[in-house]
Amino acid sequence: MNNASKPVYLKLRDKISESILDGDYREGDMLPSVRAFAAAQGANPLTVAKAYQGFQEDGLVTVKRGVGMFVAEGAKDKLREAQRTDFIQNVWPPIERQMRRLDLKIDDLKKTDA
């Protein structure tokens, strides 16, 4: 799906996922509150809550009532596996077709002086 056509809550979810994968949030770290993240992103708090709820349903965060949401144990591995699967199934096939059309090989992409 083109990022421009993605619903805002999925874009926010992607942003949080990237932060977890990049190590900005580690297992056990507290995520920003819904209001704080909404303010930082210029988003509606209800939209952020929807993104966070998806993480909770997927077991990527744990909730401590009255305290906040925390990155769950194994969240980074789950996210990495989901994104690898998405890449292989959805992103890679059109890239591979384009490479075949252009007779490009992986080694061609590694050249730095191109």
Sequence and secondary structure as in RCSB ss.txt:
>XXXX:A:sequence
MNNASKPVYLKLRDKISESILDGDYREGDMLPSVRAFAAAQGANPLTVAKAYQGFQEDGLVTVKRGVGMFVAEGA
KDKLREAQRTDFIQNVWPPIERQMRRLDLKIDDLKKTDA
>XXXX:A:secstr
  GGGS HHHHHHHHHHHHHHTTSS TT B   HHHHHHHHT  HHHHHHHHHHHHHTTSEEEETTTEEEE TTH
HHHHHHHHHHHIIIIIHHHHHHHHHHHT  HHHHH S  
